[in-house]
C-alpha cells in the first residue's frame, strides 16, 4: 500500500496488525489529504467504516452505516430521504445542507451553492469500499459547506480480475441485486459495479426503485498514473410523508398510513472524473482531477401548502489540483487550486388551487412560484505545510475561496402571481428578487498539532475556521415582503483537543470540541432570510474498538453534545437565547459486540440509543428518544460464497426516525420500521 511521505515521517511503525484484524478498523485515510496516509497521527479525526463492516450491515440506507460514527446522526425520512447531522443539530431548511460536505471519491456530490438535503443517495454506497467521515472544519482541502465535516464515500478499484454476484432479500418487499466484474490488462484495467434496488415499503403507497452504475479505468505508467471513474444513479420514489399527532408513531395503523399518497421524488445524477498522478522525482508530485456533473430532480413538495412541484437541474465542470513538494526530510508543502463552473435551473409551480384556510387559498396561488437560472463560479487556491519536529507534527494551512452567482429571474420580479396580479390578504407568499450578481469571499486558516507521546499513541489539537456561502435557495427563493436577501457567509470557529492511538488490543479516539457559529442563516418569524443568528456547539466523542478475546471484540461510538442558540430572538413569546437547538439529542451511543464463533461464522449484536430531544426552538415540545437492537450473522460457506442474515429492530420498538413540531401541524413524525429481516448471498469468482 502506498503511503505519503508524511505518514512515513509521522509513524515509525505500523499499528499492531492483529489488533486491526480483531477490531476491523481502517487506519488509512484519503479524505484528510487526498492521498493515502495513516489517520491516527493527523491532528484531525477521520472515522472510517470498512467494507467488511458494510458487508455485515448491508445498509438499505446510509443512515444505518453512519450510526457507527460518533457525532453523526442522520435522521431517516422516507425512502432514500434523510436529514443530516454531524457535530450539529439535525440540519433542515432550504440551505442547511450547506453545513455538511458530502462527496464520492473526494469529489463533492453537488456544487457548493446547490446542495440538496438528501444528496447522499447519489453516492454508490451499496458497493462502497469504505465510508470516511472527517469531523469539523479541519482541512484546507475543503471550503464552502465543510463546516461540520465531510462524508466521503470511497468506491473500490474494480480494475483487477474479479467477478461478484450478490442478492439481498428483505421484509416489506425489499430486494437488491449486485453485480461487479473487472479485468486487469497489465498496465491498464477496467471494472464495473452495478446495483438494482426495489423496495415496496412498510407504509401505504410508498416504494423505491433505484439503479446505480460505477465504471472504473486504470492506467499505470512509470511516472504517470491515471484513474478514471463514472457514477450514474437513478431514483424513482413514491414518498410517504409525516404522520401527525402526539406520539402517533406508537399507533401501528397510523404509523403505516400515508397521508400524502401523491408525493414522489425522481432524481438522476451523472459524475465523470479522471485523476492524474505524476511523480516528477522523490521531492515533487502533482495531482490533477478534472470532473463533470449532470444532475436533475423533480419532486412533490408535500410539506408545503398547495403541494407545489419542484424541478431543479445543474450541469457543471470542476477541477481539483495539488502539488506536493518535499522541502526537507521532515517537511512537506502542499499547494493547490480548486475551481468549479456550474449552471443551475430552478422551477416551482402549482397545478391546482390551494386547499386549506382562506388565508392560504388567497396567498398561495396556482401557477409558477419561482423560475430562475443561476451560473456560479468558484475559485479556491489553498496551501498546507506539514512539519515534523521529532515527535511533534505541525500542520498549518489556509484556503481562500471566491464564489460568484449570476442570477437570472425568468419571471416577473416581486410578490405577485405569475400573471402579475396581486394576491389578496396582504400579498402572495412567494417573492422573487430582480436579476443580479452576488459575490462571496472567504479565507479559512487552520492550525493542527499532533504529538506522539508513546508508540502509536498521539495527543492532538487543532484550531480551524470553516464557512459556507449562502445557498442559491436562500438568496433567490424569498417569501412575503422580502425582495432582497442581504446575506453573508456563515462562519464557524472550532477548537478541538483529543487522544487517539493503539494500546495493546484497544484502539481509541477521544475528542473534545468547542465550535461557535456566526452569521447563521435562518428564516425569521416574518419569513425573511436573515443571518444574524449565533449558535454554540460543545461536545465530547468517544470511539473504541477492543479485542476482548481472540474471538470476541467490542466497538463503541458515543457522543455527548450540547447545541444551543446564543442570540436573542422571540418565538411564541419565548426568547430562545440559551435554549437547546431543536432536534439535537444530547447523548447518542452505538455499541457492538462481534463474535467469531468458528472459522465460518461471525455474529454481531448492536445496540443504538438516542436520548430525548426538543422538537421546537422554544423547548416546549420534545421526543422521548429510543433504543434499537439489531442482530447480524455471516457464514463463509466456501472461500467464494457468503450468506448473511440480519434482524433489525429485534425488540420491535415503536419509535420515530424523525420528530419535530410546527405551529401549523403540531407534533409530527417519520415512523420507524417495526422488526424486519434480510437475507443476503454473495458469490465471488
N, C-alpha and C positions, 0 to 999 in steps of 0.2 A: 504494500500500500504506500502510495506516495504521500509524503508529509512535507509541509512547507518548511523553510529554513527556521522560521520562528519556533515551530513545535520542537525542532531538534535543540534549539538554544534553550528553551524553557524546561524541557523534560529530559532528564538523563537516563531514565529507564521507563519501559512500558509498564502500565498498570498490571497487576497480577492477573494473568490470563485465566486462571481457574476461577477467580472471583468474578471476572467478567462473564464467563460462561454460566456460572450459577445465577448471577444477578441479572443477566441478559440485558445489560445496558450498553448503549453505544457511547463511546467517549471521543469519537471523531465527529467534527462538525465542518460543514461548508458554509453555513448561514452566517457565521460571525465574520468571515474574512474572504468569502468567495473562493477559497482554496481549502484543501483538507488540512486541518490542524487538530491537535488534541484540545478537547474542550475544557478540561479541569484547570489548566494553567492560565486561562484567559480571565481578565478582570470583568467578565460579564457572565451571566447564567444562560446557558443554552440547554434546554431539556430535549430529549430525543426519545421517540417511540420507534423501536426497531421493527424490521419486517417480521421477525419471529413473534413479537408481541402482537402485531397487527393480525397475523395469521390466526392466533388463538382467539382474539376478539372478534375477527371477521365483521368489522363495524358496518352496519347498514346506514349509518350516518356518522360523520366525522366527530360529532359530539361524544360518541361512545369511546373513541380513542383518546381524545384530549382530556378526558376525566383523569388520566394518569399523569397530568402535568399540574404541579402545584401552582395555584394562582389563576388557572384557566377555568372558565365557567361559561361554556356555551349552553344557551337555553334553546332546546329544540322546539320549533313551532310545529308545522305540519309538513309532511312530505320531506323535501330537502331544505326547507326553510329553517332559519335559526337566528338568534341574536347573540353576538359575541361579547365576551368579557375576558380580559387578561390584565391582572393587577388593576382592576377597574370595576365599577358597577357595570351591569349589562348595558351595552350601548344601543340606543334606539333613537329614532328620528332620521330625517332625510339625509343628514350629513354625518351622523355619529359614527358610521362605519369608517370614517376617515381617521379615527383614533387607533386603528389596528391595521397593519400592513399584512396582506396575505399574498403568497407567492407560490409558484411552482418552479422548481429548479432555479430559484433565486430571481426569477422574473416576476414582477408584480402581476397579479391576475387582472387588475384593472388599472387604467391610467389614474394618476394621482388625484385629479379633480372629479372623478366619475365613479366612485366606489359604489358597490351595492352591498347591502347588509348581509346578503346570503351568498356572496360570491365564491365561497369555498366549494360550492357544488360544481364549479367549473374546473376544479383540480381533479386529477385522476388518482384519488386516494385509494380506490379499490385495489389498485395494483402498485401502491407506493412501496419504495424500498425502505423509507422511513419518513417520519414527520418530525421536523425540528422546530422548536419554539424559542426564539430569542426574546428575553424579557426586558422590558424597559427600553428607553431610547439610548442604547449602549454602543452603537456602532456608527461611524461616519459614512458607512456604505449606504445607509438608508436615510431618506429625508422625510418629505411630507408624508403623513399617515403613520409612520413608525413611532407613534407617541408612546403607546403602552407596550409595543413589541412587534414581533414578526412571527407569523406562522408560515413555514416554508415546507411544502410537500416535495420530497425528493423522489423522482421517478427512477426506476432501475435502468442500468445499462443492459439492454437486451440484445446487444450485437455479438454475443458469443453463442456457440452451438447449444441450443436447448429447445425443448418443446414442453408446454404446460397446458393442461386442461383442468378446469375447476367448475364446480357446481355447488350452489347454496340453495337450500330449500327450507323455508321457514313458515311460521304461523301467519295467518291472515293473508294468505296468497302471495307470499314473498318468494321470488326466485331470482337467482343471479347466475349468469354464465360468464366464465373467464377463459380467455384464450391467449396464450403467449408463445411466440416462436422467434428464433434468431439463428443467424448463420454467420460464422467467422470465416473471412476470406484472407486471413493473414494480416496485412496492413489495414484492411477495411473490414467492416462488419455491418450487418443490417438486422433490425429487430422490430417486432410489433407486439403490442399488448392491446387487448380489446375486452370490454365488459358490456353486458346487456343486463339491465335490471328491470324487473316487473314487480310491482307491489300494489295489490288491490286494497290494502289498508284495513285498519281496525275500525275506523269511523265511517259513517254513511257517506257515500258519494265521494270518496277520496281515492286517489290512485297516483302512482308514479311509474312512468315509462322513461327510462334513461339509458342512453348509449354513450360510451366513451371509447376513444381510439387514440393510442400513442404510437408514434413511429420514431425510430432512432437510427441514425447512421454514424459510423465512427471511421475516422482516418487517422492513422498513427505514422507520422514521418520521423525523421531523425531529430529535427528540432521543432517541427510544427505538428501539432495535433489538432484535429477538428472534430467536434461532436455536434451533430445537428438533430434537433427534435421537433416533433409536431404533436400537438394535442388538440383533438376535436371532441366536443361534448354537445349532447342534445338532450333537452329535458322537456317532457310533456306531462304536466302535473295537474290533477284536479285537487283543489285545495279545500280542506275543512278549516273553518275559521274558529274564532274564540267561542267558548260557551260562557254564559253569564249567570250570575247568582252566587252568593257567598258559599264557598266550598262545594260548588256544583260538581266538581270533578269526582267527588265521593259517590255520586249517584251514577250507577252503571249505565242507565238508559240515557241520561243527559250527556254523560261523557262520550258515549258512542254516537251521539247525534251530530248532525252537520246543519247549522242554520244558514250557511252560505253555499248552497249546492252549486251555484253558478260560478264560483270562484275558480280561477285557474292560473297557471303560470307556464309559459312556453319560452324557452331560452336556448340559444345556440352560441357557441364560442369556438374560435379557432385561434391558436397561437403557433407560430413557427419561429424557431431561433437557431442560431448557429454560434457555437463557442469556439473561438480560435485561440489556442495557447502556443506562443512562440517563445522558446528558451534561447536567448541570444548567446549567453555564456553563464558561468556559475553565479555571476552577480546581477544579471538582468533577465527578467522575463516579462512578457506582455500578454494581456488577455483582452480580447475584443469580442463582444457578444451583441450582434445586431438581432432585432426581433420585430415581428409584426403581430398585431392583434386585429381580430374582426369579431365583434360580438353584437347580438341583438336579443331583445327580450320584450315580451308582451304579457301583461298580467292584469287581472281584475282586482281593483283596489277595494275589496270588500269591507275594509275597515274604515272607509271614508263615507260621509253622507253622499247619496247619489250614486255610489259604487261606480266611479268612472273607470275607464280603461286607460292604461299607460302603455305606450310604445317607446322604447329607447334603443339606441344603437350607437356604437362607436367603432371607428376604424383608426388605426394608428401605427406608427413605426417608432422604434426606440433603439437606443444604443447604450450598452454598458462597457466601460473600458477601464483598464488599470495597468500601471507599470510598477513592478516591484524591483527595487534596487537595493542590493546589499551594500550598505555604506561601509560597514566594518564587519568583523567576525561576530559582533554582538548587537548589531543594529540593522533594522530593515525599514526602508522608506517605501510607502505605497502612495502613488499619485494616480488619480483617475478622473474620469468625466462621464456623467450620465446625461442623456438627453431623450426627450420624447416629443412627438408631434401627433396630436390626436384631433380628429373631427368627430363630434358627437351630436346626435339629434334627440330631441325630446318632444313627445306629443302626449297630451292628456285630454281625453274627450269623454262625453257622457251621452249615450244614445237616447235615453228616455228621461222623463221628468223625475225630479227628486221626490222620494216618499218620506213622510215624517211630519214634523211640526210646520206650521205656517211660515215660521222664520226660515227654516231650512229650505222649504219649497221656493221661497222668494229669493233667497240669497245664493243658492247653488243651482245655476242654470244648466239647462240642457245645451249640448254643443261643445265646442272646443274651450278648454280652460287655459292651456299653455301650448305653444307651438314655437320652438326655437332651435337654433343651431349654434354650437359653440366650437371654436377652434382653440385648442390650448397648446401652449409651447412651454416646455420645462427644460431648463439648463442648470446643471449642477456639477461643478468641479469639487473635488474633495482631496484631502491629504491625510495620511496617518503615519506616525513614526512609532515603531516598537524598538525599545532599547533595553537590553539585558545587562544588569549590573549584578554579577554573582547570582544570588537567589532572588533578586528583585527585578521584576519586569515592569517597565514604564511604557504605557501606551497613550499617546497624545494625538488627537485628530480633530478635524473640523470639516464641515460641509457648508458650502454656500449654495443656495438654491433660489432661482428666479422663475416664477410662473406667471404666464400671461394668458388671460381669457379674452378672446374676441367673440362677443355675444351678438347674435343677430336674431331679434324678435320678429317672427314671421306672422304675428297677429297685430291687432290694434293694441297699443300700449294703454295701461290703466286698468281701472276696476270696472269693466263693463262686460256685457255679453259679447259673444263673438261677432254679432252684427252691429256692435257699437251702442246698443241701447242700454240704459241703466237698469239695475235691479232695484226692486222695492225694499223697504225696511232698512234703509241706510246704505245699500250698495251691495255689489256682488262679493262673494267670499274670496275669489281669486283675483290677484293683481299682477300685471305684467310690466316690468320696467322697460324703459326705452333701450334700444340697441346701444352698445358701448363697449368699452375696454376696461378690464380690471387687471391690476398687476400686484403681485405679492413677492416680497424678497425676504429671505430668512438666512441666518447663519447659526449653525449649531456646533459649539465646541464640546469636546469630550476628553476626559482625563481618567485613565484607569491605572491602578496599581495592583500587582499580584506578587505576593511574597511566599516562596516555598520554605516553610518552617520545618518540614520533615519530608522524608521520601514520599512522593506522590500526594502531599498534603499542602494546601495553599490557603492563605488568607488574602482576600481581595477587597478592593474598594473602588468605587467609581463615582464621578460627578459628571452628569451629562445633561444636555438640553435637547428636547425634541419639539417638534412643531407640526402643525398641519394647516395648510392653506384652506380657506373656506371652500367647500364643495360647490359645484355649479348649482346643485339643487337649492342650496342655502342662499345663493345670490340671485337666482332668477325665478324661483317658484315662490312668489310672495303672496301675502294674503291681506285682505281688508284695506286699510288706508296706506299701507306701506308701499311706496313706489321705488325706493332705493334701499338696498341693504348695504349699509356702510360698515363693513366687517373687516377685521384684522385677523391675522393668523393666530390660532390657539398656540400657547406656549406652555411647555411642561418642563419644570426644573426638577431633576431627580438626583438624590443622594442614596448610595447603596453600600452595604458592608456585608461580608459573608465569609464562610468557610466552606471548603469543598475538597474532596480527595478520596483516597482509598486507605483504610486502616484494616489490615487483615482481610476478613471476609465481609467487611462493611464498606459500602460506598455511600457517601453523604454529600449533600448540598444544603447549607443553611444560609438564608438570605434575609436581610432586614433592609427595607427601603422606605424612603420618605419622598413623596412627589407632591409638588404644588403646581396646579394648572391655572393659568391666567388667560384672559380673553376667551373664556369658554362660550361657545356659540349655543344659543338655545332660543326657543320661541317663547316670548313672554306672554303675559295674560292678555295683551292687546293683539296677539297673534303676529307680532313683529319679530323678525330675526334680529337679535342683538347679541353682542358678545362682551358684556361687562361682567360675566359670571366668573367666579373663582371656586375652586374645589381643592380639597386636600385628600391625599391618599397615603395611608400608612399601613405597613403590613410586615408580617413575618412568614416565611415559607420554609418548608422542610421537605426534602426528597431523600429517602433512604432506600437502600437495597442491601439486604443482609442474608448471607448464606447460613442458615441455622444449622443445617447438616448438609452432607454431600447431596442429599436428595430433596431437601426442603428449604425453601427460601421465602423471604418476605419482602414486599415493596410497599412503601408508604409515600404518598404525596399529600401534604396537608398545608393549609394556609389559614392564617388569622389576620383579618384586614379590617380597617375602618376607613370608609369613604364618606366624606362629609362636605356639605355646602359651606362656603366661607364668605358669603356675601349676603347683603340684606335684600330680601325680596318678599313681598307679601303675597301669599297664595291662600285663598279662602280665609283671609283674616289672620293667617299664621305667618310670622317671619321665619323663613326656613334657615336662616343663618345658624349654623351649628347642628342642623339636623343631619341624620344619616341619609345618604343618597338612596333613593328608592331602587329596588331590585339589586341590592348589594349585600348578600349574606356575609355575616362576619366570619363564619367558620365553614370550611369545605375540606373534606378529607376522603381519600381513596386508599383503602388497604387491600392488598392482595396477598394470598398465600398460594405458592406454587409448589406442587409436589410431583417429583419424578418417580412415579410409583414403581416402574420397572423399565426395562430397556425400550419398550414401545409405548408406554402410557404416561401421559402428562396431564395433571389435573390442576385447575386454577379456581380459587374461590375469591370473589371480590365483594367488598362492602364499600358502598359510596354513600356518604352522608352530606346533606346540605342543611345548614341551620336556617332558622326563620329569618325573614327579611321584610322590611316595609315595602309596600306597593305604591305609595304615593309620597311626594316630597314633603307633605305636611306631617308625615309619620303618624297618620291616624288609622291606617289600614295595613294589614300585614298578611303574610302567608306563613304557615306554621313550619315549613321545612319538611324533609323526608329522608328516609334511608332505604337504599335498594341493595339487594343481594343478587349476585349473578354467579352462575356455576358453569365452568367450561372444562372440556376434556378433549384431548387429542390422542389418536392412536396411529403410530407409524407402522402400518401393517407390513409394508415392504420398504426397500430403500427408495422407491419411487412413488408409493401410494400412501396417502394420509387421509384419515377420516377424523372430523372434528364435530363435536356436539356442544350446544350451548343452551342454557335455560336462563333467560333474562327476567329480572323481577321475580325471583324464585318464591318469595313470600306473598306475591300477588298484592303488593301495596297499592292503595288508591292514592295517587299523587298528581301534582301538576308539573309538567315540564317547564311551564312559564306561568307566572301570575302577575297581574298588575291591576290597577284601579284607575278609572277615569270618571270624571263628574257626569259624563253622558250615559255611561253604561254600568257604572258601579264595578264590583268585583268581576273579573273575567279571567279565563284560564285557557291554556292549551293542555288538555288532559294527557297524562302519560299512559302508555300501553299497559294492560294487565300482563300477567305471566305469559311469556311467549318463548318459543323454542326455535332452534335452527340446526340443521344437519348439513355438513359440508363434506365434499370429497375433492381431493386434489391429486392429479397424476402428472408426474414429470418424467419425460423420456427423451 
